[in-house]
Amino acid sequence: MEASLHFLRSILDSLPDGVIGHDTRRRLIYFNRAAERITGYSREEVEGKDCHEAFGSPFCGPQCSFCHAPPEEWSPKNYPVRIVDKCGRPKIIEMSVTGMTDATGELVGVLAIFREKKEPATPGLRLSAEPTWNMIGRDPKMLEVYQQIRLVATADHPVHIQGETGTGKELVARAVHRESARRNGPFVPVNCGALPEGVLESELFGHVKGAFTGAVRDKKGRFELADGGTLFLDEVGELPPATQVKLLRVLQEKTFERVGGERSIRCDVRIISATNRDLAREVSLGRFRDDLYYRLRVLPISLPPLRERRADIPLLAEHFLDGARRSDKPRPRLTQRALETLLAYSWPGNVRELQNALHYALLQASDGIIRRDDLPAEIVDETAHGRRGPKPKLTRRAVQAALRETGGNKARAARLLGVGRATLYRFLKQDQSVS
């Protein structure tokens, strides 16, 4: 009997499709190798556990027939379902679920067979054929972001992404574009905060020959380049008032003129905007037009800072270390103390700061093993203060003096004040009168 079961398991492990079996109490009794590959979970992690607990939510999504009591009647089911694997990567799978019965015909469990789906699930909506949007995370707040991406992708209204610097706003914008009906059109990004006011309008709307010194030929702007696709306006809160007015008109009338031109140009563009500023506060302060704010923020997405999803830090660290791995070197890894330090840090620069910190630490760790002292000084300093006792209390006068002493260098000012850089940044953000 044992030999027969081993033979059956070997057969199921050789299948290219995932196979999952659970009893009427949702306890997982079988999980083949393809299921491990598709979900990222090992059978040792999930077998014997409640299906919902093992995966953090119903694996079958809203179609789950065992969310409450076992069903009284059963018929085979086939449907697509969206899942998030162990590394936080969104996927769509095609599921076929069959009831398992005993000799008397009584339902004793189900057998689910599934494979990754590459084609559109419904007309006009294509879920990404790629296994990832380059977004890592399984925290509930990130799972909610994934759901928001799928939701707003089905519409064609403006999307506004709010999030601190380094949280991955452009990744979200690209994911929305890829999942939308405009996926075959261009995705054109522009950083509104990186361009001088005199250049910004020409970049957005283009210009005609002779419009200004140096305009030696007609030039298309980003709106024309994005026609039929998506225009991503990053740091939209930095737009000067005059450009805000012109952008509002484009959103209202779908037309614009090139700088120095007289001909109206019609464009078919979806706008996705993003900012690390609180635009509602900018409106209340008179620095951003309220009518433009409401035009842009039809479909809002809010990204959580890394400090509010610390459980994702080990996943992200593993991802970045794998990406930095060299073929002639052993796989880099973190010591437990280094990982605890990363978990304790406040991450004002969010995911981007974590990636940079690990790249720095790898240069310090000659043997590929990252220890606490290999991490950047501001991370070590901030977490060290947390263990030694209360941090020094910052005052406006002390911070102003430190900034004057260091010529405005915030990292050096933080060291002078005896606090971590993140602590100083938080103080400066709360007290904007400090210059």
Disulfide bonds with the S-S distance in Angstrom:
none
